Amino acid sequence: MLEIAGRTFRSRLFTGTGKFSSSQVMRDALDASGSEMVTVALRRVDLNDPGDDIMQVLDRQKFFFLPNTSGARNADEAMRLARLARASGGGNWLKLEVTPDPRTLLPDPIETLKATEELVKDNFIVLPYMNADPILALRLQDAGASAVMPLGAPIGTNRGLLTIHQVEIIISQARVPVVVDAGLGAPSHAALAMEIGADAVLVNTAIAVAGDPIGMAQAFAKATEAGRQAYEAGLGQQGDAASASSPEQGLGFLDS
Amino acid sequence: MNVIINGEKTEIAPETTVEDHLKHLDLNLDTVVVEADGLILKQEEYATLMLKDGMVLELIRFIGGG
């Protein structure tokens, strides 16, 4: 079973709650995903729609909340959001996100490391969203991150595990769980991440914007499980030369 | 008096507490966090803290996100 900061999870698929067409579709898709951990964001209350409250929609007994610091452009803003999340009853777990450039939404490694150091001191359980940089992953672990969350591709692009070789190095060096986050656009992408040994995947856009988000959530759940099972079963070696699957002996009769 | 709430200048009656105003806005006190002049309030402060002219309030809560 997956364990992060002493908490165990049966499902290795984490799901985001953004971009769903309605609360009902979100709730049904989250149920279908089998996810136990879901991400949420913090924003100003829309004073024109005071009843729009995700906390009334999601069952906190069923879903463990992982608040994110999306929108933060530097470490100070991320820390402000983190403290607001904790004060909002979101607990002390955090998906730390620092994205200064709205065009690429790529994470700022220096500000992310700085915020990780500060937030760990302030007793947060920090899961930093990061570019797939193996050295940064080591630095974040040293700073006390409880998991690392390298991106597969930029947020919301659905382009898949473009960073596979870097993620493989991160996994090989990891002392904390590796959660591949962002850019996974198809169940096969999630399966690939799990096959190479990722501990979990986080998916939002690919499920939320699918033609049938509930069906897609189920598909991601199966792919995540299949990929994990394949990893545990041990994939066969890749080779350059062909190697017959059928025995080469016993063919003498073809010459007779 | 005027209070800036979520970036909007808002006319508030004197002797209004944070809790009074949250209730007036029909907000659930358990799921909204309040920052007053940059400081996060504890929920028990909502009932006692009076809004003051020129105060900047941020009313924040969880929404869907990835």
Interface residues (C-beta under 8 A of the other chain):
Chain A: G16 T17 G18 K19 F20 M26 T39 V40 A41 L42 R43 R44 V45 L47 P50 G51 D52 D53 I54 M55 Q56 F65 P67 N68 S70 R83 L84 A85 A87 S88 G89 G90 I155 G156 A182 L202 N204 T205
Chain B: I5 N6 G7 E8 L25 D26 L27 N28 D30 T31 V32 V33 E35 I40 K42 E58 L59 I60 R61 F62 I63 G64 G65 G66
